[in-house]
Amino acid sequence: MVSVCISFAKLRMPRNYRNPGAMDMAGYLASQGIRLTGSSRASSVEVLPGFVGSRIGLLRSRCASQRPGPHQCSSGTANVAR
């Protein structure tokens, strides 16, 4: 399930760090339509009620979160291959 969050963030223009041979991050982000990057403290992030996306996506994420993983059985104990 995708949640909507709100937070105050510091916004900056992407930059490169003048590292010879390094990826041109500012150029790459500009080619993807990203003009600003931001950072925020985790303690200032507020998750808003509701969800974003389709109803079928919500149902899929609920089913996936309730299904035990490959290393877990339904009782919550780990399975060990021997």
C-alpha positions in Angstrom: 0.0 0.0 0.0 1.3 3.4 -0.9 0.9 6.1 1.7 0.8 9.9 1.4 3.2 11.7 3.6 3.7 15.4 4.4 6.9 17.0 5.7 9.0 20.1 5.6 12.1 19.5 3.5 15.2 21.4 2.5 15.2 21.7 -1.3 18.4 22.0 -3.4 19.3 21.9 -7.0 21.2 18.6 -7.9 24.9 19.0 -8.2 27.9 17.0 -9.2 30.9 16.6 -6.8 33.7 17.2 -9.3 34.8 13.6 -9.0 36.6 12.6 -12.2 35.0 9.6 -13.9 31.9 9.8 -11.7 28.4 9.7 -13.0 26.9 13.1 -14.1 24.1 12.9 -11.5 22.8 16.5 -12.2 22.6 15.7 -15.9 20.9 12.4 -15.3 18.3 13.8 -13.0 17.6 16.7 -15.4 17.0 14.1 -18.2 14.5 12.4 -15.9 12.7 15.7 -15.3 13.9 16.1 -11.7 14.9 19.7 -11.0 15.2 19.7 -7.2 16.2 17.1 -4.6 15.2 17.3 -0.9 15.9 16.0 2.5 13.9 15.9 5.7 14.2 14.5 9.2 12.3 11.3 9.7 10.8 12.7 12.9 9.1 15.5 10.9 7.4 13.1 8.4 3.6 12.7 9.0 1.8 9.9 7.3 -1.7 11.0 6.2 -4.7 8.7 6.4 -5.9 7.0 3.2 -4.0 5.5 0.3 -2.9 6.4 -3.2 -3.5 4.2 -6.2 -6.2 1.8 -7.4 -8.4 -0.5 -5.3 -6.8 -3.5 -6.9 -3.4 -2.3 -5.9 -4.6 -1.9 -2.3 -5.9 -5.4 -2.3 -2.7 -6.8 -3.7 -0.6 -5.1 -1.1 -2.8 -6.3 1.7 -2.6 -9.9 0.4 1.2 -9.6 0.0 1.7 -8.3 3.5 -0.4 -11.1 5.0 1.4 -13.9 3.1 4.3 -15.4 4.9 7.7 -15.0 3.3 9.9 -17.8 1.9 11.8 -18.1 5.2 8.7 -17.9 7.5 5.9 -20.2 8.2 2.4 -19.2 9.3 3.3 -19.4 13.0 6.0 -16.8 12.6 8.9 -19.1 13.2 11.8 -19.4 10.7 12.1 -22.4 8.5 15.6 -23.8 8.3 16.6 -25.9 5.3 18.9 -28.8 6.4 
